[in-house]
Amino acid sequence: MTASGIPSESIDLQISDLLREVPFPTNKDALVDAAREAGASNEVLAMLDGMPEQDYVDIESVTRLIGGSFSPGLGI
């Protein structure tokens, strides 16, 4: 099931689902590529692509950054 198939799920949960197979630590470009391959919505891809160019140690570091930049619980 893709993120767009679960509209009531919050952004951070969608991102966690999309990126659960990504080996961490990883960089932003790898996160965007993995999310695209997993069928992420354009909105989620834009959020990931808007993150700083750096290495991320785990999914929580990604969702904390997204949660701090966007409304908590924002659904797609």
N, C-alpha and C positions, 0 to 999 in steps of 0.2 A: 504494500500500500504506500502510495506517495504522500508527501506532506499535504498536497492539495486535496487529497481524499479524506483528510481529517481536519475540517475547518475549525472545530472548537478547541483544538489543541493549541496551547500557548506556543509562542515563537521559540522559547528556550527548549521546550520539550520536543518541538519539531526538529530543531537543530541537533539536539542530543540523539534523536532517532536517526537522522540523516547521517550523522558523523560517527555512529557507534563502531563502525568497522575501520575507521581511520587510525593508523598507528601514530601515536603521539610520542615525543614532541613532533610537531609539524609546522609548516609555515602557512601563511594566509592563502597563497595560490593553490596549495594542495587541498586546503579546506574547501575552497570554492569549486575546484575540479571534482572533488568527492561528492559535494552536495549536488552539483549539476548531474553527475552520473547516477545519483540516487533519486533523481526526479524532483529536486527542490523547486518551489515556486520562484518566479522572478523576484518577488519581494524578498524572500529569504536570501537568494543569491546576491541581491543588491546590498543587503545588510552585511553579509559576509565579505563582499568585495569592498565595502566601505571601512572595514577594520584596518588598523595600522599594519604595515609590513613588519612583521616580527614572527618569532617562533612562539607557538602556543604549547604549553606543557600538557594540557588535558582538555576535555570537553568543558569542564567547569570554568576554565579560564576564558573560553569562547563565550559561553552563555552569560557569565558575569559581565563581560564587556558589552554584549548585545543588550542585556537587561539594563545596564546603566545608560545606554544610549537611546533606548526605545521604551515605550510604555510597557510595564510589566503585564504579562498575560495577554499581550496583543495577539489576537487571533487573525489568521489569514482566511 
